[in-house]
Amino acid sequence: MPAHGVRCAYNARMTAVQPSTLTGHFLIAMPNLADPPFSHGVALLCQHDEDGAVGLLVNQLSEYRFGDVLAQMKLECQDSELADAPVLIGGPVQQERGFVLHREPGDWDSSYRINEHWSVTTSRDILVAMAAGEGPRQAIMVLGYAGWDAGQLEQELMANAWLTAEACGRVVFDTPLEERWSAAAGLVGVDPRQLSGYAGHA
C-alpha cells in the first residue's frame, strides 16, 4: 500500500469534524519526506477525523493553466490574467478531478465548508462564475488530492514527516509558489534550512 494518497474517493459533502482535529491546518513536509508530489510540499487539510484525512497540496505546480481547464469545459474567460493562473497538483489521487480551494463559502452546487475560513468546491458552477469574474476573490484550483487512512497521518506525524501550523490565507494567495514551503514553516518560527530533526505543532 502506498504511503500517501490511499483514499480512492472524495466526497465534497463530508461530515463535520471535531475541532480537536488538524482540519484547517497546514501539513508542511519535512526534508526527509522525499516522495513526489509531497517533497517540500504544503497541504491544507480539508478533513481529519478517526476515519483518516483528506488534504490539498497548495504549492506544487501542474502543467496546466486555468484557461486550459476552462477550455476543456467549453468555458471562455476574457480575463487573461485569470486564464494564465497556474493550476496546482492537489495530490496523487484522482488527478483528473478539479477542486477549487477558496475563502468565501458561496452557494455552490457541491461545496464543503472546511471551517469558518476555508471551503472547497467541486461543481462546475464555481468555474462558470470565476470565468465571468463573479467567483470567489481568493481561490486556487488544484487537480487531485491527498488521502490518508485511519491512523496513517498520525503515524507519519510521529515519524516526523510533517510539521503542522494553522492554515494562513497569506501563504496560499499572496506568496509566490516557490516560497510557500518556507513561508508556511515560518508561521511557527522555523527556518526550513533547519527543519531536519525538528518536530513540532502549532
PyMOL CGO cylinders between C-alpha atoms (Angstrom):
from pymol import cmd
from pymol.cgo import CYLINDER

trace = [
    CYLINDER, 0.00, 0.00, 0.00, 1.46, 3.41, -0.89, 0.3, 1, 1, 1, 1, 1, 1,
    CYLINDER, 1.46, 3.41, -0.89, 2.44, 5.73, 1.93, 0.3, 1, 1, 1, 1, 1, 1,
    CYLINDER, 2.44, 5.73, 1.93, 0.21, 8.58, 0.75, 0.3, 1, 1, 1, 1, 1, 1,
    CYLINDER, 0.21, 8.58, 0.75, -2.95, 9.14, -1.24, 0.3, 1, 1, 1, 1, 1, 1,
    CYLINDER, -2.95, 9.14, -1.24, -4.62, 5.87, -0.34, 0.3, 1, 1, 1, 1, 1, 1,
    CYLINDER, -4.62, 5.87, -0.34, -8.19, 7.11, -0.38, 0.3, 1, 1, 1, 1, 1, 1,
    CYLINDER, -8.19, 7.11, -0.38, -9.84, 6.48, -3.74, 0.3, 1, 1, 1, 1, 1, 1,
    CYLINDER, -9.84, 6.48, -3.74, -12.93, 8.66, -3.46, 0.3, 1, 1, 1, 1, 1, 1,
    CYLINDER, -12.93, 8.66, -3.46, -13.58, 12.18, -2.29, 0.3, 1, 1, 1, 1, 1, 1,
    CYLINDER, -13.58, 12.18, -2.29, -16.99, 13.31, -1.10, 0.3, 1, 1, 1, 1, 1, 1,
    CYLINDER, -16.99, 13.31, -1.10, -17.39, 17.07, -1.30, 0.3, 1, 1, 1, 1, 1, 1,
    CYLINDER, -17.39, 17.07, -1.30, -20.22, 16.88, 1.23, 0.3, 1, 1, 1, 1, 1, 1,
    CYLINDER, -20.22, 16.88, 1.23, -18.20, 15.33, 4.04, 0.3, 1, 1, 1, 1, 1, 1,
    CYLINDER, -18.20, 15.33, 4.04, -19.49, 15.28, 7.58, 0.3, 1, 1, 1, 1, 1, 1,
    CYLINDER, -19.49, 15.28, 7.58, -18.35, 17.90, 10.04, 0.3, 1, 1, 1, 1, 1, 1,
    CYLINDER, -18.35, 17.90, 10.04, -15.25, 17.09, 12.09, 0.3, 1, 1, 1, 1, 1, 1,
    CYLINDER, -15.25, 17.09, 12.09, -14.38, 17.84, 15.69, 0.3, 1, 1, 1, 1, 1, 1,
    CYLINDER, -14.38, 17.84, 15.69, -12.31, 20.98, 16.38, 0.3, 1, 1, 1, 1, 1, 1,
    CYLINDER, -12.31, 20.98, 16.38, -9.64, 18.85, 18.09, 0.3, 1, 1, 1, 1, 1, 1,
    CYLINDER, -9.64, 18.85, 18.09, -8.51, 17.55, 14.69, 0.3, 1, 1, 1, 1, 1, 1,
    CYLINDER, -8.51, 17.55, 14.69, -6.00, 19.12, 12.31, 0.3, 1, 1, 1, 1, 1, 1,
    CYLINDER, -6.00, 19.12, 12.31, -8.71, 20.16, 9.88, 0.3, 1, 1, 1, 1, 1, 1,
    CYLINDER, -8.71, 20.16, 9.88, -7.88, 23.63, 8.55, 0.3, 1, 1, 1, 1, 1, 1,
    CYLINDER, -7.88, 23.63, 8.55, -4.17, 23.21, 9.28, 0.3, 1, 1, 1, 1, 1, 1,
    CYLINDER, -4.17, 23.21, 9.28, -1.16, 23.06, 7.00, 0.3, 1, 1, 1, 1, 1, 1,
    CYLINDER, -1.16, 23.06, 7.00, 0.95, 19.94, 6.74, 0.3, 1, 1, 1, 1, 1, 1,
    CYLINDER, 0.95, 19.94, 6.74, 4.46, 21.13, 5.92, 0.3, 1, 1, 1, 1, 1, 1,
    CYLINDER, 4.46, 21.13, 5.92, 6.74, 18.42, 4.55, 0.3, 1, 1, 1, 1, 1, 1,
    CYLINDER, 6.74, 18.42, 4.55, 9.94, 17.82, 6.44, 0.3, 1, 1, 1, 1, 1, 1,
    CYLINDER, 9.94, 17.82, 6.44, 13.12, 17.42, 4.37, 0.3, 1, 1, 1, 1, 1, 1,
    CYLINDER, 13.12, 17.42, 4.37, 13.12, 13.65, 4.93, 0.3, 1, 1, 1, 1, 1, 1,
    CYLINDER, 13.12, 13.65, 4.93, 9.80, 13.36, 3.06, 0.3, 1, 1, 1, 1, 1, 1,
    CYLINDER, 9.80, 13.36, 3.06, 11.06, 12.99, -0.49, 0.3, 1, 1, 1, 1, 1, 1,
    CYLINDER, 11.06, 12.99, -0.49, 8.15, 11.26, -2.26, 0.3, 1, 1, 1, 1, 1, 1,
    CYLINDER, 8.15, 11.26, -2.26, 6.69, 13.36, -5.10, 0.3, 1, 1, 1, 1, 1, 1,
    CYLINDER, 6.69, 13.36, -5.10, 4.50, 15.33, -5.07, 0.3, 1, 1, 1, 1, 1, 1,
    CYLINDER, 4.50, 15.33, -5.07, 4.99, 15.70, -1.31, 0.3, 1, 1, 1, 1, 1, 1,
    CYLINDER, 4.99, 15.70, -1.31, 8.64, 16.75, -1.33, 0.3, 1, 1, 1, 1, 1, 1,
    CYLINDER, 8.64, 16.75, -1.33, 8.80, 20.33, 0.02, 0.3, 1, 1, 1, 1, 1, 1,
    CYLINDER, 8.80, 20.33, 0.02, 5.00, 20.22, -0.09, 0.3, 1, 1, 1, 1, 1, 1,
    CYLINDER, 5.00, 20.22, -0.09, 2.42, 22.21, 1.84, 0.3, 1, 1, 1, 1, 1, 1,
    CYLINDER, 2.42, 22.21, 1.84, -1.00, 20.60, 2.15, 0.3, 1, 1, 1, 1, 1, 1,
    CYLINDER, -1.00, 20.60, 2.15, -4.13, 22.14, 3.62, 0.3, 1, 1, 1, 1, 1, 1,
    CYLINDER, -4.13, 22.14, 3.62, -6.12, 19.51, 5.50, 0.3, 1, 1, 1, 1, 1, 1,
    CYLINDER, -6.12, 19.51, 5.50, -9.77, 19.60, 4.47, 0.3, 1, 1, 1, 1, 1, 1,
    CYLINDER, -9.77, 19.60, 4.47, -10.80, 16.75, 6.74, 0.3, 1, 1, 1, 1, 1, 1,
    CYLINDER, -10.80, 16.75, 6.74, -9.14, 14.91, 9.61, 0.3, 1, 1, 1, 1, 1, 1,
    CYLINDER, -9.14, 14.91, 9.61, -11.02, 12.56, 11.89, 0.3, 1, 1, 1, 1, 1, 1,
    CYLINDER, -11.02, 12.56, 11.89, -10.97, 9.00, 13.16, 0.3, 1, 1, 1, 1, 1, 1,
    CYLINDER, -10.97, 9.00, 13.16, -11.57, 7.70, 9.63, 0.3, 1, 1, 1, 1, 1, 1,
    CYLINDER, -11.57, 7.70, 9.63, -8.47, 9.34, 8.15, 0.3, 1, 1, 1, 1, 1, 1,
    CYLINDER, -8.47, 9.34, 8.15, -7.62, 12.60, 6.45, 0.3, 1, 1, 1, 1, 1, 1,
    CYLINDER, -7.62, 12.60, 6.45, -8.01, 14.43, 3.14, 0.3, 1, 1, 1, 1, 1, 1,
    CYLINDER, -8.01, 14.43, 3.14, -5.87, 17.35, 2.05, 0.3, 1, 1, 1, 1, 1, 1,
    CYLINDER, -5.87, 17.35, 2.05, -4.92, 19.52, -0.92, 0.3, 1, 1, 1, 1, 1, 1,
    CYLINDER, -4.92, 19.52, -0.92, -1.37, 20.50, -1.76, 0.3, 1, 1, 1, 1, 1, 1,
    CYLINDER, -1.37, 20.50, -1.76, -1.10, 24.24, -2.36, 0.3, 1, 1, 1, 1, 1, 1,
    CYLINDER, -1.10, 24.24, -2.36, 2.43, 24.66, -3.74, 0.3, 1, 1, 1, 1, 1, 1,
    CYLINDER, 2.43, 24.66, -3.74, 3.01, 22.00, -6.41, 0.3, 1, 1, 1, 1, 1, 1,
    CYLINDER, 3.01, 22.00, -6.41, 2.72, 23.26, -9.97, 0.3, 1, 1, 1, 1, 1, 1,
    CYLINDER, 2.72, 23.26, -9.97, 0.96, 21.22, -12.66, 0.3, 1, 1, 1, 1, 1, 1,
    CYLINDER, 0.96, 21.22, -12.66, 1.47, 21.59, -16.41, 0.3, 1, 1, 1, 1, 1, 1,
    CYLINDER, 1.47, 21.59, -16.41, -1.90, 23.30, -16.84, 0.3, 1, 1, 1, 1, 1, 1,
    CYLINDER, -1.90, 23.30, -16.84, -3.23, 26.83, -16.61, 0.3, 1, 1, 1, 1, 1, 1,
    CYLINDER, -3.23, 26.83, -16.61, -6.71, 27.82, -15.52, 0.3, 1, 1, 1, 1, 1, 1,
    CYLINDER, -6.71, 27.82, -15.52, -7.59, 28.71, -19.10, 0.3, 1, 1, 1, 1, 1, 1,
    CYLINDER, -7.59, 28.71, -19.10, -6.78, 25.14, -20.14, 0.3, 1, 1, 1, 1, 1, 1,
    CYLINDER, -6.78, 25.14, -20.14, -9.30, 23.77, -17.64, 0.3, 1, 1, 1, 1, 1, 1,
    CYLINDER, -9.30, 23.77, -17.64, -11.95, 26.26, -18.74, 0.3, 1, 1, 1, 1, 1, 1,
    CYLINDER, -11.95, 26.26, -18.74, -11.37, 25.37, -22.38, 0.3, 1, 1, 1, 1, 1, 1,
    CYLINDER, -11.37, 25.37, -22.38, -11.83, 21.67, -21.63, 0.3, 1, 1, 1, 1, 1, 1,
    CYLINDER, -11.83, 21.67, -21.63, -15.19, 22.57, -20.09, 0.3, 1, 1, 1, 1, 1, 1,
    CYLINDER, -15.19, 22.57, -20.09, -16.06, 24.77, -23.08, 0.3, 1, 1, 1, 1, 1, 1,
    CYLINDER, -16.06, 24.77, -23.08, -15.99, 27.94, -20.98, 0.3, 1, 1, 1, 1, 1, 1,
    CYLINDER, -15.99, 27.94, -20.98, -14.49, 31.22, -22.15, 0.3, 1, 1, 1, 1, 1, 1,
    CYLINDER, -14.49, 31.22, -22.15, -12.52, 33.61, -19.99, 0.3, 1, 1, 1, 1, 1, 1,
    CYLINDER, -12.52, 33.61, -19.99, -11.89, 37.19, -21.06, 0.3, 1, 1, 1, 1, 1, 1,
    CYLINDER, -11.89, 37.19, -21.06, -9.53, 37.85, -18.15, 0.3, 1, 1, 1, 1, 1, 1,
    CYLINDER, -9.53, 37.85, -18.15, -6.08, 36.97, -19.49, 0.3, 1, 1, 1, 1, 1, 1,
    CYLINDER, -6.08, 36.97, -19.49, -4.51, 37.13, -16.04, 0.3, 1, 1, 1, 1, 1, 1,
    CYLINDER, -4.51, 37.13, -16.04, -7.02, 34.65, -14.65, 0.3, 1, 1, 1, 1, 1, 1,
    CYLINDER, -7.02, 34.65, -14.65, -6.68, 32.39, -17.70, 0.3, 1, 1, 1, 1, 1, 1,
    CYLINDER, -6.68, 32.39, -17.70, -2.91, 32.28, -17.13, 0.3, 1, 1, 1, 1, 1, 1,
    CYLINDER, -2.91, 32.28, -17.13, -3.23, 31.45, -13.42, 0.3, 1, 1, 1, 1, 1, 1,
    CYLINDER, -3.23, 31.45, -13.42, -1.45, 28.19, -12.55, 0.3, 1, 1, 1, 1, 1, 1,
    CYLINDER, -1.45, 28.19, -12.55, -3.35, 25.02, -11.77, 0.3, 1, 1, 1, 1, 1, 1,
    CYLINDER, -3.35, 25.02, -11.77, -1.71, 23.06, -8.97, 0.3, 1, 1, 1, 1, 1, 1,
    CYLINDER, -1.71, 23.06, -8.97, -1.25, 19.38, -8.18, 0.3, 1, 1, 1, 1, 1, 1,
    CYLINDER, -1.25, 19.38, -8.18, -3.50, 18.78, -5.19, 0.3, 1, 1, 1, 1, 1, 1,
    CYLINDER, -3.50, 18.78, -5.19, -2.26, 15.26, -4.59, 0.3, 1, 1, 1, 1, 1, 1,
    CYLINDER, -2.26, 15.26, -4.59, -1.73, 11.88, -6.23, 0.3, 1, 1, 1, 1, 1, 1,
    CYLINDER, -1.73, 11.88, -6.23, -5.33, 10.63, -6.04, 0.3, 1, 1, 1, 1, 1, 1,
    CYLINDER, -5.33, 10.63, -6.04, -7.87, 11.27, -8.84, 0.3, 1, 1, 1, 1, 1, 1,
    CYLINDER, -7.87, 11.27, -8.84, -5.75, 13.84, -10.64, 0.3, 1, 1, 1, 1, 1, 1,
    CYLINDER, -5.75, 13.84, -10.64, -8.38, 14.02, -13.36, 0.3, 1, 1, 1, 1, 1, 1,
    CYLINDER, -8.38, 14.02, -13.36, -10.70, 15.79, -10.88, 0.3, 1, 1, 1, 1, 1, 1,
    CYLINDER, -10.70, 15.79, -10.88, -10.55, 19.50, -10.17, 0.3, 1, 1, 1, 1, 1, 1,
    CYLINDER, -10.55, 19.50, -10.17, -11.01, 21.17, -6.78, 0.3, 1, 1, 1, 1, 1, 1,
    CYLINDER, -11.01, 21.17, -6.78, -11.33, 24.89, -6.10, 0.3, 1, 1, 1, 1, 1, 1,
    CYLINDER, -11.33, 24.89, -6.10, -9.98, 25.92, -2.70, 0.3, 1, 1, 1, 1, 1, 1,
    CYLINDER, -9.98, 25.92, -2.70, -11.39, 29.29, -1.72, 0.3, 1, 1, 1, 1, 1, 1,
    CYLINDER, -11.39, 29.29, -1.72, -12.20, 31.66, 1.13, 0.3, 1, 1, 1, 1, 1, 1,
    CYLINDER, -12.20, 31.66, 1.13, -15.77, 32.95, 0.69, 0.3, 1, 1, 1, 1, 1, 1,
    CYLINDER, -15.77, 32.95, 0.69, -18.14, 29.97, 1.10, 0.3, 1, 1, 1, 1, 1, 1,
    CYLINDER, -18.14, 29.97, 1.10, -20.74, 30.97, -1.53, 0.3, 1, 1, 1, 1, 1, 1,
    CYLINDER, -20.74, 30.97, -1.53, -23.76, 28.93, -2.57, 0.3, 1, 1, 1, 1, 1, 1,
    CYLINDER, -23.76, 28.93, -2.57, -22.30, 26.31, -4.90, 0.3, 1, 1, 1, 1, 1, 1,
    CYLINDER, -22.30, 26.31, -4.90, -23.86, 23.03, -6.02, 0.3, 1, 1, 1, 1, 1, 1,
    CYLINDER, -23.86, 23.03, -6.02, -21.18, 20.81, -4.50, 0.3, 1, 1, 1, 1, 1, 1,
    CYLINDER, -21.18, 20.81, -4.50, -19.13, 22.51, -1.83, 0.3, 1, 1, 1, 1, 1, 1,
    CYLINDER, -19.13, 22.51, -1.83, -17.68, 21.60, 1.54, 0.3, 1, 1, 1, 1, 1, 1,
    CYLINDER, -17.68, 21.60, 1.54, -17.05, 24.13, 4.31, 0.3, 1, 1, 1, 1, 1, 1,
    CYLINDER, -17.05, 24.13, 4.31, -13.74, 23.15, 5.85, 0.3, 1, 1, 1, 1, 1, 1,
    CYLINDER, -13.74, 23.15, 5.85, -14.08, 25.70, 8.66, 0.3, 1, 1, 1, 1, 1, 1,
    CYLINDER, -14.08, 25.70, 8.66, -15.06, 29.36, 9.02, 0.3, 1, 1, 1, 1, 1, 1,
    CYLINDER, -15.06, 29.36, 9.02, -12.12, 30.39, 6.83, 0.3, 1, 1, 1, 1, 1, 1,
    CYLINDER, -12.12, 30.39, 6.83, -11.88, 27.78, 4.05, 0.3, 1, 1, 1, 1, 1, 1,
    CYLINDER, -11.88, 27.78, 4.05, -14.12, 25.95, 1.58, 0.3, 1, 1, 1, 1, 1, 1,
    CYLINDER, -14.12, 25.95, 1.58, -13.51, 23.51, -1.27, 0.3, 1, 1, 1, 1, 1, 1,
    CYLINDER, -13.51, 23.51, -1.27, -15.87, 23.23, -4.24, 0.3, 1, 1, 1, 1, 1, 1,
    CYLINDER, -15.87, 23.23, -4.24, -16.01, 20.62, -6.97, 0.3, 1, 1, 1, 1, 1, 1,
    CYLINDER, -16.01, 20.62, -6.97, -19.00, 21.71, -9.07, 0.3, 1, 1, 1, 1, 1, 1,
    CYLINDER, -19.00, 21.71, -9.07, -18.99, 23.41, -12.47, 0.3, 1, 1, 1, 1, 1, 1,
    CYLINDER, -18.99, 23.41, -12.47, -20.92, 26.46, -11.30, 0.3, 1, 1, 1, 1, 1, 1,
    CYLINDER, -20.92, 26.46, -11.30, -17.95, 27.95, -9.48, 0.3, 1, 1, 1, 1, 1, 1,
    CYLINDER, -17.95, 27.95, -9.48, -15.85, 27.72, -12.66, 0.3, 1, 1, 1, 1, 1, 1,
    CYLINDER, -15.85, 27.72, -12.66, -18.60, 29.44, -14.64, 0.3, 1, 1, 1, 1, 1, 1,
    CYLINDER, -18.60, 29.44, -14.64, -18.67, 32.23, -12.05, 0.3, 1, 1, 1, 1, 1, 1,
    CYLINDER, -18.67, 32.23, -12.05, -14.89, 32.56, -11.98, 0.3, 1, 1, 1, 1, 1, 1,
    CYLINDER, -14.89, 32.56, -11.98, -14.73, 32.74, -15.80, 0.3, 1, 1, 1, 1, 1, 1,
    CYLINDER, -14.73, 32.74, -15.80, -17.29, 35.55, -15.68, 0.3, 1, 1, 1, 1, 1, 1,
    CYLINDER, -17.29, 35.55, -15.68, -15.39, 37.42, -12.99, 0.3, 1, 1, 1, 1, 1, 1,
    CYLINDER, -15.39, 37.42, -12.99, -18.01, 36.61, -10.37, 0.3, 1, 1, 1, 1, 1, 1,
    CYLINDER, -18.01, 36.61, -10.37, -16.28, 33.86, -8.39, 0.3, 1, 1, 1, 1, 1, 1,
    CYLINDER, -16.28, 33.86, -8.39, -14.52, 34.00, -5.02, 0.3, 1, 1, 1, 1, 1, 1,
    CYLINDER, -14.52, 34.00, -5.02, -11.96, 36.77, -4.73, 0.3, 1, 1, 1, 1, 1, 1,
    CYLINDER, -11.96, 36.77, -4.73, -9.42, 34.36, -3.28, 0.3, 1, 1, 1, 1, 1, 1,
    CYLINDER, -9.42, 34.36, -3.28, -9.30, 30.93, -4.92, 0.3, 1, 1, 1, 1, 1, 1,
    CYLINDER, -9.30, 30.93, -4.92, -6.88, 28.41, -6.38, 0.3, 1, 1, 1, 1, 1, 1,
    CYLINDER, -6.88, 28.41, -6.38, -7.58, 25.36, -8.48, 0.3, 1, 1, 1, 1, 1, 1,
    CYLINDER, -7.58, 25.36, -8.48, -5.89, 22.01, -7.91, 0.3, 1, 1, 1, 1, 1, 1,
    CYLINDER, -5.89, 22.01, -7.91, -6.07, 18.65, -9.64, 0.3, 1, 1, 1, 1, 1, 1,
    CYLINDER, -6.07, 18.65, -9.64, -6.29, 15.60, -7.43, 0.3, 1, 1, 1, 1, 1, 1,
    CYLINDER, -6.29, 15.60, -7.43, -5.99, 15.31, -3.66, 0.3, 1, 1, 1, 1, 1, 1,
    CYLINDER, -5.99, 15.31, -3.66, -4.05, 13.53, -0.94, 0.3, 1, 1, 1, 1, 1, 1,
    CYLINDER, -4.05, 13.53, -0.94, -5.65, 10.99, 1.37, 0.3, 1, 1, 1, 1, 1, 1,
    CYLINDER, -5.65, 10.99, 1.37, -4.64, 9.08, 4.48, 0.3, 1, 1, 1, 1, 1, 1,
    CYLINDER, -4.64, 9.08, 4.48, -6.30, 6.03, 6.00, 0.3, 1, 1, 1, 1, 1, 1,
    CYLINDER, -6.30, 6.03, 6.00, -7.35, 5.91, 9.64, 0.3, 1, 1, 1, 1, 1, 1,
    CYLINDER, -7.35, 5.91, 9.64, -4.30, 6.42, 11.85, 0.3, 1, 1, 1, 1, 1, 1,
    CYLINDER, -4.30, 6.42, 11.85, -1.92, 6.82, 8.90, 0.3, 1, 1, 1, 1, 1, 1,
    CYLINDER, -1.92, 6.82, 8.90, -1.37, 10.54, 9.23, 0.3, 1, 1, 1, 1, 1, 1,
    CYLINDER, -1.37, 10.54, 9.23, -0.81, 10.17, 12.96, 0.3, 1, 1, 1, 1, 1, 1,
    CYLINDER, -0.81, 10.17, 12.96, 1.91, 7.61, 12.23, 0.3, 1, 1, 1, 1, 1, 1,
    CYLINDER, 1.91, 7.61, 12.23, 3.55, 9.97, 9.74, 0.3, 1, 1, 1, 1, 1, 1,
    CYLINDER, 3.55, 9.97, 9.74, 3.45, 12.81, 12.28, 0.3, 1, 1, 1, 1, 1, 1,
    CYLINDER, 3.45, 12.81, 12.28, 5.09, 10.56, 14.86, 0.3, 1, 1, 1, 1, 1, 1,
    CYLINDER, 5.09, 10.56, 14.86, 7.73, 9.67, 12.28, 0.3, 1, 1, 1, 1, 1, 1,
    CYLINDER, 7.73, 9.67, 12.28, 8.49, 13.39, 11.92, 0.3, 1, 1, 1, 1, 1, 1,
    CYLINDER, 8.49, 13.39, 11.92, 7.38, 13.54, 8.28, 0.3, 1, 1, 1, 1, 1, 1,
    CYLINDER, 7.38, 13.54, 8.28, 5.31, 16.70, 8.72, 0.3, 1, 1, 1, 1, 1, 1,
    CYLINDER, 5.31, 16.70, 8.72, 5.31, 19.98, 10.60, 0.3, 1, 1, 1, 1, 1, 1,
    CYLINDER, 5.31, 19.98, 10.60, 1.88, 21.45, 11.31, 0.3, 1, 1, 1, 1, 1, 1,
    CYLINDER, 1.88, 21.45, 11.31, 0.58, 25.01, 11.52, 0.3, 1, 1, 1, 1, 1, 1,
    CYLINDER, 0.58, 25.01, 11.52, -2.80, 26.67, 11.30, 0.3, 1, 1, 1, 1, 1, 1,
    CYLINDER, -2.80, 26.67, 11.30, -3.51, 27.42, 7.63, 0.3, 1, 1, 1, 1, 1, 1,
    CYLINDER, -3.51, 27.42, 7.63, -2.93, 31.01, 6.57, 0.3, 1, 1, 1, 1, 1, 1,
    CYLINDER, -2.93, 31.01, 6.57, -4.53, 32.69, 3.56, 0.3, 1, 1, 1, 1, 1, 1,
    CYLINDER, -4.53, 32.69, 3.56, -1.48, 34.89, 3.04, 0.3, 1, 1, 1, 1, 1, 1,
    CYLINDER, -1.48, 34.89, 3.04, 0.64, 31.80, 2.30, 0.3, 1, 1, 1, 1, 1, 1,
    CYLINDER, 0.64, 31.80, 2.30, -1.87, 30.40, -0.20, 0.3, 1, 1, 1, 1, 1, 1,
    CYLINDER, -1.87, 30.40, -0.20, -2.95, 33.55, -2.02, 0.3, 1, 1, 1, 1, 1, 1,
    CYLINDER, -2.95, 33.55, -2.02, -0.24, 36.19, -1.55, 0.3, 1, 1, 1, 1, 1, 1,
    CYLINDER, -0.24, 36.19, -1.55, 3.01, 34.20, -1.50, 0.3, 1, 1, 1, 1, 1, 1,
    CYLINDER, 3.01, 34.20, -1.50, 4.80, 33.07, -4.68, 0.3, 1, 1, 1, 1, 1, 1,
    CYLINDER, 4.80, 33.07, -4.68, 4.54, 29.35, -5.30, 0.3, 1, 1, 1, 1, 1, 1,
    CYLINDER, 4.54, 29.35, -5.30, 8.23, 28.66, -4.76, 0.3, 1, 1, 1, 1, 1, 1,
    CYLINDER, 8.23, 28.66, -4.76, 8.20, 30.45, -1.39, 0.3, 1, 1, 1, 1, 1, 1,
    CYLINDER, 8.20, 30.45, -1.39, 5.14, 28.82, 0.16, 0.3, 1, 1, 1, 1, 1, 1,
    CYLINDER, 5.14, 28.82, 0.16, 7.03, 25.97, 1.82, 0.3, 1, 1, 1, 1, 1, 1,
    CYLINDER, 7.03, 25.97, 1.82, 9.39, 28.32, 3.67, 0.3, 1, 1, 1, 1, 1, 1,
    CYLINDER, 9.39, 28.32, 3.67, 6.56, 30.79, 4.40, 0.3, 1, 1, 1, 1, 1, 1,
    CYLINDER, 6.56, 30.79, 4.40, 4.41, 28.03, 5.90, 0.3, 1, 1, 1, 1, 1, 1,
    CYLINDER, 4.41, 28.03, 5.90, 7.29, 26.86, 8.08, 0.3, 1, 1, 1, 1, 1, 1,
    CYLINDER, 7.29, 26.86, 8.08, 7.82, 30.47, 9.10, 0.3, 1, 1, 1, 1, 1, 1,
    CYLINDER, 7.82, 30.47, 9.10, 4.33, 30.52, 10.62, 0.3, 1, 1, 1, 1, 1, 1,
    CYLINDER, 4.33, 30.52, 10.62, 5.77, 28.57, 13.56, 0.3, 1, 1, 1, 1, 1, 1,
    CYLINDER, 5.77, 28.57, 13.56, 9.10, 30.36, 13.52, 0.3, 1, 1, 1, 1, 1, 1,
    CYLINDER, 9.10, 30.36, 13.52, 11.01, 27.60, 11.77, 0.3, 1, 1, 1, 1, 1, 1,
    CYLINDER, 11.01, 27.60, 11.77, 13.77, 28.16, 9.24, 0.3, 1, 1, 1, 1, 1, 1,
    CYLINDER, 13.77, 28.16, 9.24, 13.25, 25.39, 6.63, 0.3, 1, 1, 1, 1, 1, 1,
    CYLINDER, 13.25, 25.39, 6.63, 17.02, 25.05, 6.33, 0.3, 1, 1, 1, 1, 1, 1,
    CYLINDER, 17.02, 25.05, 6.33, 16.97, 23.83, 9.92, 0.3, 1, 1, 1, 1, 1, 1,
    CYLINDER, 16.97, 23.83, 9.92, 13.94, 21.54, 9.62, 0.3, 1, 1, 1, 1, 1, 1,
    CYLINDER, 13.94, 21.54, 9.62, 15.93, 18.31, 9.81, 0.3, 1, 1, 1, 1, 1, 1,
    CYLINDER, 15.93, 18.31, 9.81, 15.20, 16.66, 13.10, 0.3, 1, 1, 1, 1, 1, 1,
    CYLINDER, 15.20, 16.66, 13.10, 12.63, 19.28, 14.08, 0.3, 1, 1, 1, 1, 1, 1,
    CYLINDER, 12.63, 19.28, 14.08, 9.24, 18.11, 15.29, 0.3, 1, 1, 1, 1, 1, 1,
    CYLINDER, 9.24, 18.11, 15.29, 6.50, 20.50, 16.28, 0.3, 1, 1, 1, 1, 1, 1,
    CYLINDER, 6.50, 20.50, 16.28, 2.89, 21.55, 16.09, 0.3, 1, 1, 1, 1, 1, 1,
    CYLINDER, 2.89, 21.55, 16.09, 1.07, 24.84, 16.26, 0.3, 1, 1, 1, 1, 1, 1,
]
cmd.load_cgo(trace, "trace")
